[in-house]
């Protein structure tokens, strides 16, 4: 599989590399990344031919966007695709905390994120992102985590994004979530170019297969796969302390991943390679955006994306009921 092949986002002229760059680790998820390491990581992604960079204000409370902005400002603008998100507004840190908002970032600036789906909040968030990214426009703008905010997202935020797209300040619009069900509803009821689903169409979680991906394929909405390692277990394997969806993996999940690892061993296929390549085989999927916190991790992601995997490997996973028989696999499209 060609990691740097460029594919279109929906019906737009935005073209992204199959392997994108997830900006969560640059925000210091769990542990911080030094400024020099962050810069080297982004530069190496560019050197490898990755042109698609995904970030958001909540990733390190602005830190991921700022770090990307410093490096991408040195690039030819039309050679890169930058995606960010609206929905979380950064406000001065007053000691308060919304427990529903993800806070697991190290060494954050003196701000805190709040949900804000008002018109003014969306515009403030977008303008803040442009400033941190050193850009006058972004290529993809997503509504971020509207799980409990359907009415505001579809009634307020979507029209704002639609307007920004019509003005050319944004080239493509979408939604980014950790669930597939509401994303399928967005696909059915609005005119989005892409949808970012994190962790719900992976080697071990096929939730998005039967509703989300078919409607996106019918409507020519590109699907972006975030969280391809399901927060860790598909990178580390089934070992003590392995995480699935940001918590310790259950015994059943450990058993499932161990069974996949056994097949990997028989065919000499790295688990990471299978995890990165499987989702991209679906015709609705345009790209995958694993995170990276070092140049070495970017290098490994590209190597795993390009690693050869024999067709018999996928056949055995199906035979063992570790993959749904109807799920496309690499080489089948």
KAMO-V890424 format. One record per residue. N is the residue number from 1. RES is the residue in one small letter. PHI is phi as a letter, one per 40 degrees, with the letter a starting at -180 (999 if undefined). OMEGA is omega in degrees with one decimal (999 if undefined). Layout:
N;RES;PHI;OMEGA, N;RES;PHI;OMEGA
//
This chain:
1;x;999;-175.2, 2;x;c;-175.5, 3;x;c;-174.4, 4;x;b;172.9, 5;x;d;-178.6, 6;x;c;-179.8, 7;x;b;-176.7, 8;x;c;171.9, 9;x;c;-179.2, 10;x;f;178.7, 11;x;b;-178.2, 12;x;c;175.1, 13;x;c;175.7, 14;x;c;180.0, 15;x;b;-175.0, 16;x;b;173.5, 17;x;c;179.3, 18;x;d;174.9, 19;x;c;175.8, 20;x;b;-175.8, 21;x;b;177.6, 22;x;c;-171.7, 23;x;c;-178.5, 24;x;d;-177.0, 25;x;c;179.3, 26;x;c;175.7, 27;x;c;178.5, 28;x;g;178.3, 29;x;c;-179.4, 30;x;g;178.6, 31;x;b;-175.5, 32;x;c;171.8, 33;x;b;-179.1, 34;x;c;178.7, 35;x;d;178.5, 36;x;c;-179.4, 37;x;c;178.7, 38;x;c;179.7, 39;x;c;-179.9, 40;x;c;-179.7, 41;x;c;179.3, 42;x;c;-178.8, 43;x;c;-179.4, 44;x;c;175.3, 45;x;d;178.5, 46;x;c;179.4, 47;x;c;-178.7, 48;x;c;179.6, 49;x;g;175.1, 50;x;c;-177.4, 51;x;b;-172.1, 52;x;b;-176.0, 53;x;b;-177.4, 54;x;b;179.7, 55;x;a;179.8, 56;x;a;178.3, 57;x;d;-175.8, 58;x;c;-178.3, 59;x;c;-176.5, 60;x;g;178.2, 61;x;f;178.4, 62;x;g;-173.8, 63;x;c;179.5, 64;x;c;179.4, 65;x;c;-178.6, 66;x;c;-179.6, 67;x;c;175.3, 68;x;c;-176.8, 69;x;d;-179.8, 70;x;c;-178.1, 71;x;c;-175.0, 72;x;c;177.3, 73;x;c;-179.4, 74;x;c;-176.4, 75;x;c;168.4, 76;x;c;-170.0, 77;x;d;-174.7, 78;x;c;-179.0, 79;x;c;-176.5, 80;x;b;176.0, 81;x;b;-178.1, 82;x;b;177.7, 83;x;b;171.0, 84;x;b;-168.5, 85;x;a;174.6, 86;x;b;-178.0, 87;x;h;173.4, 88;x;b;175.1, 89;x;b;178.5, 90;x;c;180.0, 91;x;b;178.9, 92;x;d;-178.6, 93;x;c;179.2, 94;x;b;179.4, 95;x;g;178.3, 96;x;c;179.7, 97;x;a;174.5, 98;x;c;-175.4, 99;x;c;177.5, 100;x;c;-177.7, 101;x;c;-176.9, 102;x;c;-174.7, 103;x;b;-169.0, 104;x;c;178.6, 105;x;b;-176.9, 106;x;c;173.4, 107;x;f;-177.8, 108;x;c;174.4, 109;x;c;-177.6, 110;x;c;176.6, 111;x;b;173.6, 112;x;b;-179.1, 113;x;c;172.5, 114;x;b;172.6, 115;x;c;177.0, 116;x;a;-178.8, 117;x;b;175.3, 118;x;c;178.1, 119;x;d;-178.8, 120;x;c;179.3, 121;x;c;179.2, 122;x;c;-179.1, 123;x;c;177.1, 124;x;c;-180.0, 125;x;c;-179.5, 126;x;c;179.8, 127;x;c;175.8, 128;x;c;178.0, 129;x;c;179.0, 130;x;d;-179.7, 131;x;c;-179.3, 132;x;c;-177.9, 133;x;c;-177.2, 134;x;f;-176.7, 135;x;b;173.3, 136;x;c;177.3, 137;x;a;170.0, 138;x;b;-176.4, 139;x;c;-179.7, 140;x;b;176.7, 141;x;b;-176.4, 142;x;b;166.8, 143;x;c;-171.5, 144;x;b;170.4, 145;x;f;-179.7, 146;x;c;-173.1, 147;x;d;-178.7, 148;x;b;-173.8, 149;x;b;-177.5, 150;x;d;-174.6, 151;x;c;179.0, 152;x;c;-177.6, 153;x;c;-176.1, 154;x;c;-175.6, 155;x;c;-177.1, 156;x;b;-172.8, 157;x;c;-178.7, 158;x;d;176.9, 159;x;c;177.6, 160;x;c;179.0, 161;x;c;178.4, 162;x;d;179.8, 163;x;c;179.2, 164;x;c;177.9, 165;x;c;-179.9, 166;x;c;178.9, 167;x;c;179.1, 168;x;g;177.2, 169;x;c;176.6, 170;x;b;-177.2, 171;x;c;-179.7, 172;x;a;-179.4, 173;x;b;-177.4, 174;x;a;178.5, 175;x;b;177.0, 176;x;b;-176.1, 177;x;a;174.5, 178;x;c;177.0, 179;x;b;-177.9, 180;x;c;-171.0, 181;x;c;-179.5, 182;x;c;176.1, 183;x;c;177.2, 184;x;c;177.3, 185;x;c;175.8, 186;x;d;-180.0, 187;x;c;-177.4, 188;x;c;-167.6, 189;x;b;-177.5, 190;x;a;-174.9, 191;x;b;178.2, 192;x;b;178.0, 193;x;c;-176.8, 194;x;a;176.0, 195;x;b;-179.1, 196;x;b;179.7, 197;x;b;-176.9, 198;x;b;172.3, 199;x;g;-174.7, 200;x;b;165.8, 201;x;a;-175.8, 202;x;b;178.7, 203;x;c;-176.0, 204;x;b;178.7, 205;x;b;-173.4, 206;x;b;-175.6, 207;x;d;-175.3, 208;x;c;-170.7, 209;x;c;-166.7, 210;x;c;178.4, 211;x;b;-174.7, 212;x;c;-174.2, 213;x;c;178.0, 214;x;c;-179.1, 215;x;c;177.2, 216;x;c;178.3, 217;x;c;179.7, 218;x;c;-174.0, 219;x;c;179.4, 220;x;f;173.4, 221;x;b;-178.5, 222;x;c;176.1, 223;x;b;174.6, 224;x;b;-178.4, 225;x;c;171.7, 226;x;b;177.7, 227;x;f;-175.8, 228;x;c;177.7, 229;x;c;-179.9, 230;x;f;176.7, 231;x;g;172.9, 232;x;i;-169.2, 233;x;c;179.3, 234;x;c;171.0, 235;x;b;-177.0, 236;x;c;-171.0, 237;x;g;-176.0, 238;x;c;179.7, 239;x;b;179.0, 240;x;d;-179.6, 241;x;g;178.2, 242;x;c;-177.0, 243;x;b;174.2, 244;x;b;-176.0, 245;x;f;171.8, 246;x;g;172.8, 247;x;b;178.8, 248;x;d;-179.1, 249;x;c;178.6, 250;x;c;176.0, 251;x;d;180.0, 252;x;c;179.7, 253;x;c;176.1, 254;x;d;179.6, 255;x;c;-179.9, 256;x;c;-179.4, 257;x;c;176.8, 258;x;c;178.4, 259;x;c;177.3, 260;x;c;178.4, 261;x;c;179.0, 262;x;c;177.1, 263;x;c;176.4, 264;x;d;180.0, 265;x;c;-179.0, 266;x;c;-177.2, 267;x;b;179.2, 268;x;f;179.2, 269;x;b;175.5, 270;x;c;178.6, 271;x;d;179.9, 272;x;c;179.6, 273;x;c;178.3, 274;x;c;-178.4, 275;x;c;-178.7, 276;x;c;-173.7, 277;x;c;-175.7, 278;x;d;-173.9, 279;x;c;-174.1, 280;x;c;177.7, 281;x;c;-179.4, 282;x;c;-176.2, 283;x;c;177.5, 284;x;c;-174.3, 285;x;c;178.8, 286;x;c;-172.4, 287;x;a;179.1, 288;x;b;-173.3, 289;x;b;173.9, 290;x;c;176.5, 291;x;c;175.7, 292;x;a;179.1, 293;x;b;177.4, 294;x;a;176.7, 295;x;c;179.6, 296;x;c;179.0, 297;x;c;175.1, 298;x;c;179.4, 299;x;d;-178.8, 300;x;c;178.1, 301;x;d;179.3, 302;x;c;179.8, 303;x;c;179.5, 304;x;c;178.6, 305;x;c;-177.3, 306;x;c;-175.1, 307;x;c;177.6, 308;x;c;177.0, 309;x;b;-177.9, 310;x;c;-178.8, 311;x;c;-179.8, 312;x;c;176.5, 313;x;c;-179.5, 314;x;c;178.8, 315;x;c;-179.5, 316;x;c;176.3, 317;x;d;177.3, 318;x;c;-179.1, 319;x;d;-179.1, 320;x;c;-179.1, 321;x;g;175.3, 322;x;c;171.9, 323;x;b;175.2, 324;x;c;-178.2, 325;x;c;-177.3, 326;x;c;-179.0, 327;x;c;176.2, 328;x;c;177.1, 329;x;b;179.9, 330;x;d;-177.6, 331;x;g;-177.1, 332;x;c;179.7, 333;x;b;999
//
